Amino acid sequence: MKTTMDLPDAVMIELRERAASDGVPMRDIMLEALRRELARRSVPASRADFHFPVSSATGWLAGDLSLARAIEVSQR
């Protein structure tokens, strides 16, 4: 499929120089760069483990987040 893109002059200059020095078509360099970026983005970024703090008391009841109910439960 053919497409048209606007590239900054500096990127185009670097692309031409790299293609000439490597002896490969600019198209090959662009395809490789696009494939790498798409593959990188398809892998989910790792997230730091997050743990909700839990009290040594009875804790929160699932679905019941009212403060009054939490105090009532913690006083049992």
PQR file with spaces between the fields and no chain letter, atoms N, CA, C, O and H, PARSE charges and radii, in Angstrom:
ATOM       1  N    MET     1       0.843   -1.166    0.000 -0.4000 1.5000
ATOM       2  CA   MET     1       0.000    0.000    0.000 -0.0000 2.0000
ATOM       3  C    MET     1       0.893    1.234    0.000  0.5500 1.7000
ATOM       4  O    MET     1       1.913    1.278    0.688 -0.5500 1.4000
ATOM       5  N    LYS     2       0.508    2.201   -0.754 -0.4000 1.5000
ATOM       6  CA   LYS     2       1.281    3.445   -0.807 -0.0000 2.0000
ATOM       7  C    LYS     2       0.618    4.483    0.079  0.5500 1.7000
ATOM       8  O    LYS     2      -0.604    4.514    0.225 -0.5500 1.4000
ATOM       9  H    LYS     2      -0.320    2.166   -1.313  0.4000 1.0000
ATOM      10  N    THR     3       1.448    5.330    0.665 -0.4000 1.5000
ATOM      11  CA   THR     3       0.939    6.415    1.498 -0.0000 2.0000
ATOM      12  C    THR     3       1.861    7.614    1.370  0.5500 1.7000
ATOM      13  O    THR     3       2.990    7.492    0.894 -0.5500 1.4000
ATOM      14  H    THR     3       2.441    5.305    0.546  0.4000 1.0000
ATOM      15  N    THR     4       1.383    8.758    1.791 -0.4000 1.5000
ATOM      16  CA   THR     4       2.186    9.976    1.775 -0.0000 2.0000
ATOM      17  C    THR     4       2.332   10.465    3.204  0.5500 1.7000
ATOM      18  O    THR     4       1.360   10.508    3.958 -0.5500 1.4000
ATOM      19  H    THR     4       0.466    8.857    2.178  0.4000 1.0000
ATOM      20  N    MET     5       3.552   10.833    3.572 -0.4000 1.5000
ATOM      21  CA   MET     5       3.813   11.329    4.928 -0.0000 2.0000
ATOM      22  C    MET     5       4.652   12.591    4.847  0.5500 1.7000
ATOM      23  O    MET     5       5.483   12.741    3.951 -0.5500 1.4000
ATOM      24  H    MET     5       4.342   10.798    2.960  0.4000 1.0000
ATOM      25  N    ASP     6       4.431   13.491    5.782 -0.4000 1.5000
ATOM      26  CA   ASP     6       5.285   14.673    5.918 -0.0000 2.0000
ATOM      27  C    ASP     6       6.321   14.371    6.987  0.5500 1.7000
ATOM      28  O    ASP     6       5.974   14.150    8.147 -0.5500 1.4000
ATOM      29  H    ASP     6       3.756   13.369    6.510  0.4000 1.0000
ATOM      30  N    LEU     7       7.581   14.359    6.604 -0.4000 1.5000
ATOM      31  CA   LEU     7       8.668   14.101    7.546 -0.0000 2.0000
ATOM      32  C    LEU     7       9.480   15.373    7.726  0.5500 1.7000
ATOM      33  O    LEU     7       9.680   16.124    6.771 -0.5500 1.4000
ATOM      34  H    LEU     7       7.862   14.538    5.661  0.4000 1.0000
ATOM      35  N    PRO     8       9.949   15.619    8.941 -0.5600 1.5000
ATOM      36  CA   PRO     8      10.829   16.767    9.143  0.2800 2.0000
ATOM      37  C    PRO     8      12.096   16.611    8.298  0.5500 1.7000
ATOM      38  O    PRO     8      12.580   15.500    8.081 -0.5500 1.4000
ATOM      39  N    ASP     9      12.617   17.733    7.832 -0.4000 1.5000
ATOM      40  CA   ASP     9      13.816   17.702    6.985 -0.0000 2.0000
ATOM      41  C    ASP     9      14.966   16.956    7.648  0.5500 1.7000
ATOM      42  O    ASP     9      15.661   16.178    6.995 -0.5500 1.4000
ATOM      43  H    ASP     9      12.224   18.635    8.009  0.4000 1.0000
ATOM      44  N    ALA    10      15.170   17.189    8.940 -0.4000 1.5000
ATOM      45  CA   ALA    10      16.284   16.547    9.649 -0.0000 2.0000
ATOM      46  C    ALA    10      16.146   15.024    9.636  0.5500 1.7000
ATOM      47  O    ALA    10      17.139   14.310    9.497 -0.5500 1.4000
ATOM      48  H    ALA    10      14.606   17.822    9.470  0.4000 1.0000
ATOM      49  N    VAL    11      14.924   14.533    9.781 -0.4000 1.5000
ATOM      50  CA   VAL    11      14.694   13.082    9.759 -0.0000 2.0000
ATOM      51  C    VAL    11      14.973   12.531    8.363  0.5500 1.7000
ATOM      52  O    VAL    11      15.597   11.480    8.218 -0.5500 1.4000
ATOM      53  H    VAL    11      14.118   15.114    9.895  0.4000 1.0000
ATOM      54  N    MET    12      14.516   13.230    7.358 -0.4000 1.5000
ATOM      55  CA   MET    12      14.729   12.781    5.974 -0.0000 2.0000
ATOM      56  C    MET    12      16.211   12.767    5.619  0.5500 1.7000
ATOM      57  O    MET    12      16.682   11.845    4.953 -0.5500 1.4000
ATOM      58  H    MET    12      14.009   14.084    7.475  0.4000 1.0000
ATOM      59  N    ILE    13      16.942   13.777    6.058 -0.4000 1.5000
ATOM      60  CA   ILE    13      18.390   13.824    5.801 -0.0000 2.0000
ATOM      61  C    ILE    13      19.082   12.643    6.469  0.5500 1.7000
ATOM      62  O    ILE    13      19.916   11.976    5.858 -0.5500 1.4000
ATOM      63  H    ILE    13      16.560   14.526    6.599  0.4000 1.0000
ATOM      64  N    GLU    14      18.729   12.387    7.734 -0.4000 1.5000
ATOM      65  CA   GLU    14      19.342   11.264    8.451 -0.0000 2.0000
ATOM      66  C    GLU    14      18.979    9.936    7.788  0.5500 1.7000
ATOM      67  O    GLU    14      19.817    9.041    7.680 -0.5500 1.4000
ATOM      68  H    GLU    14      18.052   12.929    8.231  0.4000 1.0000
ATOM      69  N    LEU    15      17.732    9.816    7.347 -0.4000 1.5000
ATOM      70  CA   LEU    15      17.295    8.595    6.668 -0.0000 2.0000
ATOM      71  C    LEU    15      18.078    8.367    5.377  0.5500 1.7000
ATOM      72  O    LEU    15      18.532    7.252    5.117 -0.5500 1.4000
ATOM      73  H    LEU    15      17.052   10.543    7.434  0.4000 1.0000
ATOM      74  N    ARG    16      18.237    9.398    4.581 -0.4000 1.5000
ATOM      75  CA   ARG    16      19.006    9.275    3.325 -0.0000 2.0000
ATOM      76  C    ARG    16      20.453    8.887    3.604  0.5500 1.7000
ATOM      77  O    ARG    16      21.007    8.010    2.942 -0.5500 1.4000
ATOM      78  H    ARG    16      17.869   10.303    4.792  0.4000 1.0000
ATOM      79  N    GLU    17      21.064    9.549    4.592 -0.4000 1.5000
ATOM      80  CA   GLU    17      22.461    9.247    4.931 -0.0000 2.0000
ATOM      81  C    GLU    17      22.611    7.812    5.413  0.5500 1.7000
ATOM      82  O    GLU    17      23.552    7.120    5.023 -0.5500 1.4000
ATOM      83  H    GLU    17      20.614   10.262    5.130  0.4000 1.0000
ATOM      84  N    ARG    18      21.694    7.364    6.254 -0.4000 1.5000
ATOM      85  CA   ARG    18      21.768    5.990    6.769 -0.0000 2.0000
ATOM      86  C    ARG    18      21.581    4.989    5.646  0.5500 1.7000
ATOM      87  O    ARG    18      22.303    3.994    5.574 -0.5500 1.4000
ATOM      88  H    ARG    18      20.930    7.926    6.570  0.4000 1.0000
ATOM      89  N    ALA    19      20.629    5.238    4.775 -0.4000 1.5000
ATOM      90  CA   ALA    19      20.389    4.324    3.653 -0.0000 2.0000
ATOM      91  C    ALA    19      21.617    4.242    2.752  0.5500 1.7000
ATOM      92  O    ALA    19      21.997    3.158    2.308 -0.5500 1.4000
ATOM      93  H    ALA    19      20.043    6.046    4.833  0.4000 1.0000
ATOM      94  N    ALA    20      22.233    5.388    2.486 -0.4000 1.5000
ATOM      95  CA   ALA    20      23.425    5.407    1.628 -0.0000 2.0000
ATOM      96  C    ALA    20      24.586    4.681    2.293  0.5500 1.7000
ATOM      97  O    ALA    20      25.279    3.899    1.644 -0.5500 1.4000
ATOM      98  H    ALA    20      21.925    6.268    2.847  0.4000 1.0000
ATOM      99  N    SER    21      24.805    4.930    3.577 -0.4000 1.5000
ATOM     100  CA   SER    21      25.948    4.301    4.261 -0.0000 2.0000
ATOM     101  C    SER    21      25.753    2.800    4.441  0.5500 1.7000
ATOM     102  O    SER    21      26.718    2.037    4.406 -0.5500 1.4000
ATOM     103  H    SER    21      24.242    5.566    4.105  0.4000 1.0000
ATOM     104  N    ASP    22      24.490    2.372    4.635 -0.4000 1.5000
ATOM     105  CA   ASP    22      24.211    0.940    4.808 -0.0000 2.0000
ATOM     106  C    ASP    22      23.996    0.222    3.481  0.5500 1.7000
ATOM     107  O    ASP    22      23.998   -1.008    3.422 -0.5500 1.4000
ATOM     108  H    ASP    22      23.706    2.992    4.663  0.4000 1.0000
ATOM     109  N    GLY    23      23.809    1.007    2.409 -0.4000 1.5000
ATOM     110  CA   GLY    23      23.572    0.405    1.099 -0.0000 2.0000
ATOM     111  C    GLY    23      22.222   -0.282    0.988  0.5500 1.7000
ATOM     112  O    GLY    23      22.084   -1.285    0.288 -0.5500 1.4000
ATOM     113  H    GLY    23      23.807    2.006    2.457  0.4000 1.0000
ATOM     114  N    VAL    24      21.231    0.258    1.677 -0.4000 1.5000
ATOM     115  CA   VAL    24      19.881   -0.314    1.622 -0.0000 2.0000
ATOM     116  C    VAL    24      18.887    0.781    1.232  0.5500 1.7000
ATOM     117  O    VAL    24      19.161    1.966    1.420 -0.5500 1.4000
ATOM     118  H    VAL    24      21.343    1.073    2.245  0.4000 1.0000
ATOM     119  N    PRO    25      17.744    0.388    0.695 -0.5600 1.5000
ATOM     120  CA   PRO    25      16.737    1.392    0.344  0.2800 2.0000
ATOM     121  C    PRO    25      16.156    2.070    1.594  0.5500 1.7000
ATOM     122  O    PRO    25      16.051    1.453    2.654 -0.5500 1.4000
ATOM     123  N    MET    26      15.786    3.338    1.452 -0.4000 1.5000
ATOM     124  CA   MET    26      15.163    4.062    2.565 -0.0000 2.0000
ATOM     125  C    MET    26      13.907    3.340    3.035  0.5500 1.7000
ATOM     126  O    MET    26      13.600    3.328    4.228 -0.5500 1.4000
ATOM     127  H    MET    26      15.871    3.839    0.591  0.4000 1.0000
ATOM     128  N    ARG    27      13.190    2.745    2.107 -0.4000 1.5000
ATOM     129  CA   ARG    27      11.960    2.014    2.438 -0.0000 2.0000
ATOM     130  C    ARG    27      12.234    0.920    3.468  0.5500 1.7000
ATOM     131  O    ARG    27      11.462    0.748    4.411 -0.5500 1.4000
ATOM     132  H    ARG    27      13.439    2.755    1.139  0.4000 1.0000
ATOM     133  N    ASP    28      13.332    0.181    3.292 -0.4000 1.5000
ATOM     134  CA   ASP    28      13.663   -0.907    4.216 -0.0000 2.0000
ATOM     135  C    ASP    28      13.914   -0.382    5.627  0.5500 1.7000
ATOM     136  O    ASP    28      13.486   -0.990    6.608 -0.5500 1.4000
ATOM     137  H    ASP    28      13.959    0.320    2.525  0.4000 1.0000
ATOM     138  N    ILE    29      14.607    0.743    5.722 -0.4000 1.5000
ATOM     139  CA   ILE    29      14.889    1.329    7.036 -0.0000 2.0000
ATOM     140  C    ILE    29      13.592    1.780    7.696  0.5500 1.7000
ATOM     141  O    ILE    29      13.386    1.554    8.888 -0.5500 1.4000
ATOM     142  H    ILE    29      14.955    1.237    4.925  0.4000 1.0000
ATOM     143  N    MET    30      12.720    2.418    6.921 -0.4000 1.5000
ATOM     144  CA   MET    30      11.450    2.887    7.472 -0.0000 2.0000
ATOM     145  C    MET    30      10.572    1.723    7.917  0.5500 1.7000
ATOM     146  O    MET    30       9.954    1.788    8.980 -0.5500 1.4000
ATOM     147  H    MET    30      12.887    2.601    5.952  0.4000 1.0000
ATOM     148  N    LEU    31      10.510    0.664    7.120 -0.4000 1.5000
ATOM     149  CA   LEU    31       9.700   -0.498    7.490 -0.0000 2.0000
ATOM     150  C    LEU    31      10.208   -1.142    8.775  0.5500 1.7000
ATOM     151  O    LEU    31       9.423   -1.494    9.655 -0.5500 1.4000
ATOM     152  H    LEU    31      11.012    0.611    6.257  0.4000 1.0000
ATOM     153  N    GLU    32      11.521   -1.292    8.875 -0.4000 1.5000
ATOM     154  CA   GLU    32      12.091   -1.891   10.080 -0.0000 2.0000
ATOM     155  C    GLU    32      11.776   -1.040   11.311  0.5500 1.7000
ATOM     156  O    GLU    32      11.414   -1.571   12.361 -0.5500 1.4000
ATOM     157  H    GLU    32      12.159   -1.006    8.160  0.4000 1.0000
ATOM     158  N    ALA    33      11.915    0.274   11.179 -0.4000 1.5000
ATOM     159  CA   ALA    33      11.634    1.171   12.303 -0.0000 2.0000
ATOM     160  C    ALA    33      10.161    1.110   12.708  0.5500 1.7000
ATOM     161  O    ALA    33       9.846    1.075   13.897 -0.5500 1.4000
ATOM     162  H    ALA    33      12.209    0.706   10.326  0.4000 1.0000
ATOM     163  N    LEU    34       9.270    1.098   11.735 -0.4000 1.5000
ATOM     164  CA   LEU    34       7.835    1.019   12.036 -0.0000 2.0000
ATOM     165  C    LEU    34       7.477   -0.310   12.683  0.5500 1.7000
ATOM     166  O    LEU    34       6.706   -0.346   13.642 -0.5500 1.4000
ATOM     167  H    LEU    34       9.525    1.126   10.769  0.4000 1.0000
ATOM     168  N    ARG    35       8.028   -1.398   12.170 -0.4000 1.5000
ATOM     169  CA   ARG    35       7.733   -2.718   12.755 -0.0000 2.0000
ATOM     170  C    ARG    35       8.225   -2.808   14.197  0.5500 1.7000
ATOM     171  O    ARG    35       7.526   -3.334   15.063 -0.5500 1.4000
ATOM     172  H    ARG    35       8.654   -1.369   11.391  0.4000 1.0000
ATOM     173  N    ARG    36       9.426   -2.297   14.451 -0.4000 1.5000
ATOM     174  CA   ARG    36       9.954   -2.322   15.821 -0.0000 2.0000
ATOM     175  C    ARG    36       9.070   -1.517   16.770  0.5500 1.7000
ATOM     176  O    ARG    36       8.769   -1.961   17.878 -0.5500 1.4000
ATOM     177  H    ARG    36       9.994   -1.870   13.747  0.4000 1.0000
ATOM     178  N    GLU    37       8.662   -0.338   16.327 -0.4000 1.5000
ATOM     179  CA   GLU    37       7.831    0.513   17.179 -0.0000 2.0000
ATOM     180  C    GLU    37       6.468   -0.119   17.435  0.5500 1.7000
ATOM     181  O    GLU    37       5.973   -0.086   18.562 -0.5500 1.4000
ATOM     182  H    GLU    37       8.907    0.023   15.427  0.4000 1.0000
ATOM     183  N    LEU    38       5.865   -0.687   16.416 -0.4000 1.5000
ATOM     184  CA   LEU    38       4.574   -1.345   16.603 -0.0000 2.0000
ATOM     185  C    LEU    38       4.698   -2.549   17.534  0.5500 1.7000
ATOM     186  O    LEU    38       3.821   -2.774   18.368 -0.5500 1.4000
ATOM     187  H    LEU    38       6.267   -0.715   15.501  0.4000 1.0000
ATOM     188  N    ALA    39       5.764   -3.317   17.405 -0.4000 1.5000
ATOM     189  CA   ALA    39       5.982   -4.463   18.290 -0.0000 2.0000
ATOM     190  C    ALA    39       6.210   -4.000   19.721  0.5500 1.7000
ATOM     191  O    ALA    39       5.699   -4.607   20.661 -0.5500 1.4000
ATOM     192  H    ALA    39       6.476   -3.134   16.728  0.4000 1.0000
ATOM     193  N    ARG    40       6.977   -2.927   19.888 -0.4000 1.5000
ATOM     194  CA   ARG    40       7.250   -2.405   21.226 -0.0000 2.0000
ATOM     195  C    ARG    40       5.963   -1.954   21.900  0.5500 1.7000
ATOM     196  O    ARG    40       5.770   -2.175   23.095 -0.5500 1.4000
ATOM     197  H    ARG    40       7.392   -2.433   19.124  0.4000 1.0000
ATOM     198  N    ARG    41       5.097   -1.330   21.143 -0.4000 1.5000
ATOM     199  CA   ARG    41       3.854   -0.815   21.721 -0.0000 2.0000
ATOM     200  C    ARG    41       2.833   -1.911   21.981  0.5500 1.7000
ATOM     201  O    ARG    41       1.895   -1.700   22.750 -0.5500 1.4000
ATOM     202  H    ARG    41       5.254   -1.151   20.172  0.4000 1.0000
ATOM     203  N    SER    42       2.989   -3.070   21.364 -0.4000 1.5000
ATOM     204  CA   SER    42       2.026   -4.146   21.586 -0.0000 2.0000
ATOM     205  C    SER    42       2.315   -4.899   22.875  0.5500 1.7000
ATOM     206  O    SER    42       1.459   -5.644   23.354 -0.5500 1.4000
ATOM     207  H    SER    42       3.751   -3.242   20.740  0.4000 1.0000
ATOM     208  N    VAL    43       3.500   -4.723   23.447 -0.4000 1.5000
ATOM     209  CA   VAL    43       3.850   -5.350   24.717 -0.0000 2.0000
ATOM     210  C    VAL    43       3.452   -4.393   25.825  0.5500 1.7000
ATOM     211  O    VAL    43       3.923   -3.256   25.854 -0.5500 1.4000
ATOM     212  H    VAL    43       4.196   -4.119   23.058  0.4000 1.0000
ATOM     213  N    PRO    44       2.582   -4.838   26.753 -0.5600 1.5000
ATOM     214  CA   PRO    44       2.161   -3.922   27.811  0.2800 2.0000
ATOM     215  C    PRO    44       3.341   -3.486   28.674  0.5500 1.7000
ATOM     216  O    PRO    44       4.226   -4.279   28.995 -0.5500 1.4000
ATOM     217  N    ALA    45       3.332   -2.234   29.032 -0.4000 1.5000
ATOM     218  CA   ALA    45       4.384   -1.706   29.903 -0.0000 2.0000
ATOM     219  C    ALA    45       4.257   -2.359   31.268  0.5500 1.7000
ATOM     220  O    ALA    45       3.147   -2.547   31.765 -0.5500 1.4000
ATOM     221  H    ALA    45       2.613   -1.590   28.771  0.4000 1.0000
ATOM     222  N    SER    46       5.371   -2.702   31.875 -0.4000 1.5000
ATOM     223  CA   SER    46       5.313   -3.313   33.198 -0.0000 2.0000
ATOM     224  C    SER    46       4.901   -2.261   34.214  0.5500 1.7000
ATOM     225  O    SER    46       5.289   -1.096   34.127 -0.5500 1.4000
ATOM     226  H    SER    46       6.273   -2.548   31.472  0.4000 1.0000
ATOM     227  N    ARG    47       4.126   -2.693   35.153 -0.4000 1.5000
ATOM     228  CA   ARG    47       3.661   -1.784   36.195 -0.0000 2.0000
ATOM     229  C    ARG    47       4.227   -2.247   37.528  0.5500 1.7000
ATOM     230  O    ARG    47       4.405   -3.441   37.771 -0.5500 1.4000
ATOM     231  H    ARG    47       3.811   -3.639   35.224  0.4000 1.0000
ATOM     232  N    ALA    48       4.500   -1.293   38.364 -0.4000 1.5000
ATOM     233  CA   ALA    48       4.969   -1.636   39.703 -0.0000 2.0000
ATOM     234  C    ALA    48       3.820   -2.305   40.451  0.5500 1.7000
ATOM     235  O    ALA    48       2.662   -1.917   40.300 -0.5500 1.4000
ATOM     236  H    ALA    48       4.356   -0.323   38.167  0.4000 1.0000
ATOM     237  N    ASP    49       4.145   -3.301   41.252 -0.4000 1.5000
ATOM     238  CA   ASP    49       3.107   -3.946   42.054 -0.0000 2.0000
ATOM     239  C    ASP    49       2.511   -2.932   43.013  0.5500 1.7000
ATOM     240  O    ASP    49       3.232   -2.165   43.651 -0.5500 1.4000
ATOM     241  H    ASP    49       5.086   -3.617   41.375  0.4000 1.0000
ATOM     242  N    PHE    50       1.214   -2.935   43.107 -0.4000 1.5000
ATOM     243  CA   PHE    50       0.529   -2.040   44.027 -0.0000 2.0000
ATOM     244  C    PHE    50      -0.322   -2.891   44.940  0.5500 1.7000
ATOM     245  O    PHE    50      -1.093   -3.734   44.483 -0.5500 1.4000
ATOM     246  H    PHE    50       0.628   -3.558   42.588  0.4000 1.0000
ATOM     247  N    HIS    51      -0.177   -2.666   46.226 -0.4000 1.5000
ATOM     248  CA   HIS    51      -0.950   -3.411   47.206 -0.0000 2.0000
ATOM     249  C    HIS    51      -1.780   -2.436   48.015  0.5500 1.7000
ATOM     250  O    HIS    51      -1.269   -1.440   48.528 -0.5500 1.4000
ATOM     251  H    HIS    51       0.450   -1.981   46.597  0.4000 1.0000
ATOM     252  N    PHE    52      -3.065   -2.733   48.123 -0.4000 1.5000
ATOM     253  CA   PHE    52      -3.921   -1.904   48.952 -0.0000 2.0000
ATOM     254  C    PHE    52      -3.598   -2.188   50.414  0.5500 1.7000
ATOM     255  O    PHE    52      -3.503   -3.348   50.814 -0.5500 1.4000
ATOM     256  H    PHE    52      -3.480   -3.542   47.706  0.4000 1.0000
ATOM     257  N    PRO    53      -3.430   -1.137   51.212 -0.5600 1.5000
ATOM     258  CA   PRO    53      -3.161   -1.367   52.626  0.2800 2.0000
ATOM     259  C    PRO    53      -4.403   -1.943   53.303  0.5500 1.7000
ATOM     260  O    PRO    53      -5.520   -1.485   53.061 -0.5500 1.4000
ATOM     261  N    VAL    54      -4.200   -2.938   54.140 -0.4000 1.5000
ATOM     262  CA   VAL    54      -5.308   -3.567   54.860 -0.0000 2.0000
ATOM     263  C    VAL    54      -4.998   -3.495   56.341  0.5500 1.7000
ATOM     264  O    VAL    54      -3.895   -3.815   56.782 -0.5500 1.4000
ATOM     265  H    VAL    54      -3.293   -3.310   54.336  0.4000 1.0000
ATOM     266  N    SER    55      -5.971   -3.078   57.079 -0.4000 1.5000
ATOM     267  CA   SER    55      -5.829   -2.943   58.526 -0.0000 2.0000
ATOM     268  C    SER    55      -5.841   -4.319   59.173  0.5500 1.7000
ATOM     269  O    SER    55      -6.321   -5.286   58.581 -0.5500 1.4000
ATOM     270  H    SER    55      -6.867   -2.817   56.720  0.4000 1.0000
ATOM     271  N    SER    56      -5.317   -4.406   60.383 -0.4000 1.5000
ATOM     272  CA   SER    56      -5.375   -5.669   61.112 -0.0000 2.0000
ATOM     273  C    SER    56      -6.761   -5.876   61.708  0.5500 1.7000
ATOM     274  O    SER    56      -7.054   -6.941   62.252 -0.5500 1.4000
ATOM     275  H    SER    56      -4.928   -3.621   60.864  0.4000 1.0000
ATOM     276  N    ALA    57      -7.612   -4.864   61.607 -0.4000 1.5000
ATOM     277  CA   ALA    57      -8.998   -4.999   62.053 -0.0000 2.0000
ATOM     278  C    ALA    57      -9.758   -5.818   61.021  0.5500 1.7000
ATOM     279  O    ALA    57      -9.149   -6.531   60.223 -0.5500 1.4000
ATOM     280  H    ALA    57      -7.374   -3.999   61.165  0.4000 1.0000
ATOM     281  N    THR    58     -11.066   -5.723   61.028 -0.4000 1.5000
ATOM     282  CA   THR    58     -11.855   -6.536   60.107 -0.0000 2.0000
ATOM     283  C    THR    58     -11.755   -6.050   58.672  0.5500 1.7000
ATOM     284  O    THR    58     -12.065   -6.805   57.750 -0.5500 1.4000
ATOM     285  H    THR    58     -11.561   -5.144   61.676  0.4000 1.0000
ATOM     286  N    GLY    59     -11.330   -4.809   58.455 -0.4000 1.5000
ATOM     287  CA   GLY    59     -11.158   -4.299   57.094 -0.0000 2.0000
ATOM     288  C    GLY    59     -12.465   -3.837   56.484  0.5500 1.7000
ATOM     289  O    GLY    59     -13.503   -3.796   57.144 -0.5500 1.4000
ATOM     290  H    GLY    59     -11.078   -4.195   59.203  0.4000 1.0000
ATOM     291  N    TRP    60     -12.392   -3.493   55.223 -0.4000 1.5000
ATOM     292  CA   TRP    60     -13.559   -3.004   54.488 -0.0000 2.0000
ATOM     293  C    TRP    60     -14.371   -4.179   53.989  0.5500 1.7000
ATOM     294  O    TRP    60     -13.838   -5.251   53.699 -0.5500 1.4000
ATOM     295  H    TRP    60     -11.549   -3.526   54.686  0.4000 1.0000
ATOM     296  N    LEU    61     -15.661   -3.959   53.895 -0.4000 1.5000
ATOM     297  CA   LEU    61     -16.519   -4.966   53.292 -0.0000 2.0000
ATOM     298  C    LEU    61     -16.678   -4.633   51.821  0.5500 1.7000
ATOM     299  O    LEU    61     -16.877   -3.473   51.458 -0.5500 1.4000
ATOM     300  H    LEU    61     -16.094   -3.089   54.130  0.4000 1.0000
ATOM     301  N    ALA    62     -16.592   -5.625   50.993 -0.4000 1.5000
ATOM     302  CA   ALA    62     -16.712   -5.390   49.553 -0.0000 2.0000
ATOM     303  C    ALA    62     -18.043   -4.726   49.237  0.5500 1.7000
ATOM     304  O    ALA    62     -19.093   -5.198   49.672 -0.5500 1.4000
ATOM     305  H    ALA    62     -16.430   -6.567   51.288  0.4000 1.0000
ATOM     306  N    GLY    63     -18.004   -3.652   48.496 -0.4000 1.5000
ATOM     307  CA   GLY    63     -19.208   -2.969   48.065 -0.0000 2.0000
ATOM     308  C    GLY    63     -19.761   -1.986   49.073  0.5500 1.7000
ATOM     309  O    GLY    63     -20.715   -1.273   48.762 -0.5500 1.4000
ATOM     310  H    GLY    63     -17.151   -3.269   48.144  0.4000 1.0000
ATOM     311  N    ASP    64     -19.203   -1.920   50.265 -0.4000 1.5000
ATOM     312  CA   ASP    64     -19.716   -1.008   51.288 -0.0000 2.0000
ATOM     313  C    ASP    64     -18.605   -0.049   51.675  0.5500 1.7000
ATOM     314  O    ASP    64     -17.755   -0.395   52.494 -0.5500 1.4000
ATOM     315  H    ASP    64     -18.428   -2.499   50.518  0.4000 1.0000
ATOM     316  N    LEU    65     -18.593    1.149   51.104 -0.4000 1.5000
ATOM     317  CA   LEU    65     -17.503    2.083   51.328 -0.0000 2.0000
ATOM     318  C    LEU    65     -17.902    3.275   52.181  0.5500 1.7000
ATOM     319  O    LEU    65     -17.171    4.264   52.234 -0.5500 1.4000
ATOM     320  H    LEU    65     -19.284    1.430   50.439  0.4000 1.0000
ATOM     321  N    SER    66     -19.050    3.203   52.852 -0.4000 1.5000
ATOM     322  CA   SER    66     -19.449    4.350   53.664 -0.0000 2.0000
ATOM     323  C    SER    66     -18.586    4.416   54.917  0.5500 1.7000
ATOM     324  O    SER    66     -18.258    3.389   55.511 -0.5500 1.4000
ATOM     325  H    SER    66     -19.644    2.399   52.809  0.4000 1.0000
ATOM     326  N    LEU    67     -18.223    5.634   55.312 -0.4000 1.5000
ATOM     327  CA   LEU    67     -17.380    5.829   56.487 -0.0000 2.0000
ATOM     328  C    LEU    67     -18.076    5.335   57.741  0.5500 1.7000
ATOM     329  O    LEU    67     -17.453    4.686   58.581 -0.5500 1.4000
ATOM     330  H    LEU    67     -18.490    6.468   54.829  0.4000 1.0000
ATOM     331  N    ALA    68     -19.355    5.631   57.877 -0.4000 1.5000
ATOM     332  CA   ALA    68     -20.101    5.193   59.060 -0.0000 2.0000
ATOM     333  C    ALA    68     -20.076    3.673   59.171  0.5500 1.7000
ATOM     334  O    ALA    68     -19.889    3.138   60.263 -0.5500 1.4000
ATOM     335  H    ALA    68     -19.861    6.158   57.195  0.4000 1.0000
ATOM     336  N    ARG    69     -20.260    2.979   58.064 -0.4000 1.5000
ATOM     337  CA   ARG    69     -20.248    1.510   58.071 -0.0000 2.0000
ATOM     338  C    ARG    69     -18.850    0.995   58.404  0.5500 1.7000
ATOM     339  O    ARG    69     -18.720   -0.004   59.112 -0.5500 1.4000
ATOM     340  H    ARG    69     -20.412    3.414   57.177  0.4000 1.0000
ATOM     341  N    ALA    70     -17.818    1.647   57.914 -0.4000 1.5000
ATOM     342  CA   ALA    70     -16.451    1.222   58.210 -0.0000 2.0000
ATOM     343  C    ALA    70     -16.148    1.365   59.694  0.5500 1.7000
ATOM     344  O    ALA    70     -15.518    0.490   60.286 -0.5500 1.4000
ATOM     345  H    ALA    70     -17.925    2.458   57.339  0.4000 1.0000
ATOM     346  N    ILE    71     -16.591    2.458   60.294 -0.4000 1.5000
ATOM     347  CA   ILE    71     -16.363    2.662   61.732 -0.0000 2.0000
ATOM     348  C    ILE    71     -17.131    1.622   62.524  0.5500 1.7000
ATOM     349  O    ILE    71     -16.609    1.059   63.486 -0.5500 1.4000
ATOM     350  H    ILE    71     -17.103    3.169   59.813  0.4000 1.0000
ATOM     351  N    GLU    72     -18.372    1.363   62.124 -0.4000 1.5000
ATOM     352  CA   GLU    72     -19.188    0.366   62.814 -0.0000 2.0000
ATOM     353  C    GLU    72     -18.521   -1.005   62.759  0.5500 1.7000
ATOM     354  O    GLU    72     -18.461   -1.706   63.769 -0.5500 1.4000
ATOM     355  H    GLU    72     -18.796    1.820   61.343  0.4000 1.0000
ATOM     356  N    VAL    73     -18.027   -1.385   61.602 -0.4000 1.5000
ATOM     357  CA   VAL    73     -17.382   -2.688   61.440 -0.0000 2.0000
ATOM     358  C    VAL    73     -16.101   -2.754   62.258  0.5500 1.7000
ATOM     359  O    VAL    73     -15.811   -3.786   62.864 -0.5500 1.4000
ATOM     360  H    VAL    73     -18.076   -0.816   60.782  0.4000 1.0000
ATOM     361  N    SER    74     -15.329   -1.668   62.286 -0.4000 1.5000
ATOM     362  CA   SER    74     -14.051   -1.695   62.998 -0.0000 2.0000
ATOM     363  C    SER    74     -14.223   -1.717   64.511  0.5500 1.7000
ATOM     364  O    SER    74     -13.285   -2.062   65.229 -0.5500 1.4000
ATOM     365  H    SER    74     -15.565   -0.830   61.794  0.4000 1.0000
ATOM     366  N    GLN    75     -15.400   -1.357   65.008 -0.4000 1.5000
ATOM     367  CA   GLN    75     -15.628   -1.341   66.459 -0.0000 2.0000
ATOM     368  C    GLN    75     -16.173   -2.663   66.960  0.5500 1.7000
ATOM     369  O    GLN    75     -16.430   -2.797   68.156 -0.5500 1.4000
ATOM     370  H    GLN    75     -16.163   -1.077   64.425  0.4000 1.0000
ATOM     371  N    ARG    76     -16.355   -3.627   66.106 -0.4000 1.5000
ATOM     372  CA   ARG    76     -16.883   -4.931   66.548 -0.0000 2.0000
ATOM     373  C    ARG    76     -15.861   -5.710   67.295  0.5500 1.7000
ATOM     374  O    ARG    76     -16.135   -6.826   67.737 -0.5500 1.4000
ATOM     375  H    ARG    76     -16.146   -3.518   65.135  0.4000 1.0000
